[in-house]
Amino acid sequence: MNGKRSRRTLWWGLGLLILGIAGVCLSGAGSRHMASFSGWGAGGVYDKGSYASNGERIYYLGIDGDGQKIPFRGGPHWLRMMGGSCINCHGPDGKGGLPVMMGTHIPGDIRYSALISGQHHDEEEGEEEAFTDEDIRRAIREAVEPSGKQMDRTMPRWKISDQDLDDLLEYLRELG
């Protein structure tokens, strides 16, 4: 009976090992470039396939000018697991307004015109300050409002290069 049990355990272990290897292969784990990843976090339902500018690609995919996933701190837990970018919380039009999964805050309108006019959140949140270009950069990198107040914990703190940030800012201008 011990021989039969050992053989069964060996087959179960071998089967689980094969499933694990197949899972790693199918998920693309270990890939240095996220540009080939087409899951939900890399644009998924929003993935256009090609982008007119680096800023648009960053907004949709969270992929920098070198084709690398842009690192971040904070943000929702699913962002670390699934990947993602601006579009996953602020939508394809940049207007936000939809709750973030596992969050308590509704993302604001990040179109350039809304940010610089101070009309980037719902009226319920009270008086909003207008952003300058430097405030927008600080919000993306440090999740800080123009007043110095920390944004909601669901806003990631992106470790983005100056050039990529300039490109993203230009794309926010194109959104409106």
C-alpha positions in Angstrom: 0.0 0.0 0.0 2.9 2.4 0.7 4.2 1.8 -2.8 0.8 2.6 -4.3 0.5 5.8 -2.2 4.0 6.9 -3.2 3.3 6.3 -6.9 0.0 8.3 -6.7 1.8 11.2 -4.8 4.5 11.2 -7.5 1.9 11.4 -10.3 0.0 14.2 -8.5 3.3 16.1 -7.9 4.3 15.6 -11.6 0.9 16.8 -12.8 1.1 19.9 -10.6 4.6 20.7 -11.8 3.5 20.5 -15.4 0.5 22.7 -14.7 2.8 25.2 -13.0 5.3 25.3 -15.9 2.4 25.7 -18.4 1.0 28.6 -16.3 4.4 30.4 -16.3 4.8 29.9 -20.0 1.3 31.2 -20.8 1.5 34.2 -18.5 4.8 35.4 -20.0 6.5 35.6 -16.6 10.0 36.8 -16.8 9.4 38.8 -19.9 11.5 42.0 -19.8 9.2 43.9 -22.1 5.5 44.4 -21.2 4.6 45.8 -24.6 3.8 42.3 -25.8 1.5 41.6 -22.9 -2.2 42.1 -23.9 -3.9 41.4 -20.6 -6.4 43.7 -18.9 -3.7 45.5 -17.0 -1.8 46.4 -20.2 -4.7 48.2 -21.7 -6.8 45.1 -22.2 -10.2 46.2 -23.4 -8.8 49.7 -24.0 -5.7 48.5 -25.9 -5.7 50.2 -29.3 -2.7 48.2 -30.6 -0.9 51.2 -32.0 -0.4 54.7 -30.5 0.1 58.1 -32.1 2.6 59.2 -29.4 4.7 58.0 -26.5 2.3 59.9 -24.1 -0.7 58.1 -25.5 1.1 54.7 -25.0 2.0 55.6 -21.4 -1.6 56.6 -20.7 -3.0 53.4 -22.2 -0.4 50.8 -21.2 1.9 52.2 -18.5 4.9 51.4 -20.8 7.7 54.0 -21.1 9.6 55.2 -24.2 12.0 52.3 -23.9 9.2 49.7 -23.9 9.5 49.0 -20.2 6.7 48.9 -17.6 6.9 52.1 -15.6 7.5 51.3 -11.9 5.4 52.8 -9.1 4.7 52.9 -5.4 1.3 52.8 -3.7 -1.9 52.5 -5.7 -4.4 49.8 -5.6 -3.2 46.2 -4.9 -4.6 44.9 -8.1 -2.3 47.3 -10.0 0.8 45.4 -8.8 -0.8 42.1 -9.8 -2.4 43.0 -13.1 -0.5 46.0 -14.2 -2.2 49.0 -15.5 -2.0 52.7 -16.3 -3.9 56.0 -16.2 -6.7 54.6 -18.3 -7.7 51.9 -15.8 -8.9 54.5 -13.3 -9.5 57.6 -15.4 -11.0 56.0 -18.5 -10.2 56.4 -22.2 -11.4 60.0 -22.2 -9.6 61.0 -19.0 -12.8 62.1 -17.3 -12.6 59.6 -14.4 -15.9 59.4 -12.5 -15.9 55.6 -11.9 -15.0 53.9 -8.6 -11.7 52.1 -8.4 -11.9 48.5 -7.4 -11.1 48.2 -3.7 -10.8 52.0 -3.3 -12.8 54.6 -1.5 -12.2 57.5 -3.9 -13.7 58.2 -7.3 -10.9 59.3 -9.7 -11.1 62.8 -11.0 -11.0 64.3 -14.5 -7.4 64.5 -15.6 -7.9 66.2 -18.9 -5.5 69.1 -19.0 -8.3 71.7 -19.3 -10.0 70.3 -16.2 -6.8 70.2 -14.2 -5.7 73.8 -15.0 -9.2 75.2 -14.4 -9.7 73.5 -11.0 -12.7 71.5 -12.2 -11.2 68.0 -11.9 -13.4 66.6 -9.1 -17.0 66.3 -8.4 -18.7 69.3 -6.8 -19.2 67.3 -3.6 -15.5 67.5 -2.8 -15.7 71.2 -2.4 -13.4 73.9 -3.8 -10.6 72.5 -5.9 -7.3 74.3 -6.7 -6.1 74.7 -10.3 -3.0 72.7 -11.2 0.1 74.1 -12.9 2.2 71.9 -15.1 4.5 71.4 -12.1 1.6 70.4 -9.9 0.5 67.8 -12.5 4.1 66.4 -12.5 4.1 66.3 -8.7 0.6 64.6 -8.6 1.8 61.9 -11.0 5.1 61.3 -9.1 4.1 61.9 -5.5 0.3 61.8 -5.5 0.0 65.3 -4.0 -2.6 67.9 -4.6 -1.6 71.5 -5.4 -2.4 72.4 -1.8 0.2 69.8 -0.6 -2.5 67.4 0.6 -1.9 63.7 -0.1 -4.2 62.2 -2.7 -6.2 59.1 -2.0 -4.1 56.0 -1.5 -5.4 54.5 -4.8 -3.3 57.0 -6.7 0.0 55.4 -7.6 3.3 57.3 -7.3 4.8 56.7 -10.7 8.6 56.5 -11.1 8.6 58.1 -14.5 11.4 59.8 -16.4 11.3 63.5 -17.2 10.9 62.9 -20.9 8.1 60.3 -20.5 6.4 62.7 -18.1 6.6 65.5 -20.6 5.1 63.2 -23.2 2.3 62.2 -20.9 1.5 65.8 -20.1 1.3 66.5 -23.8 -1.2 63.7 -24.2 -3.3 65.0 -21.3 -3.5 68.3 -23.3 -4.7 66.4 -26.3 -7.5 64.8 -24.2 -8.9 68.3 -23.7 
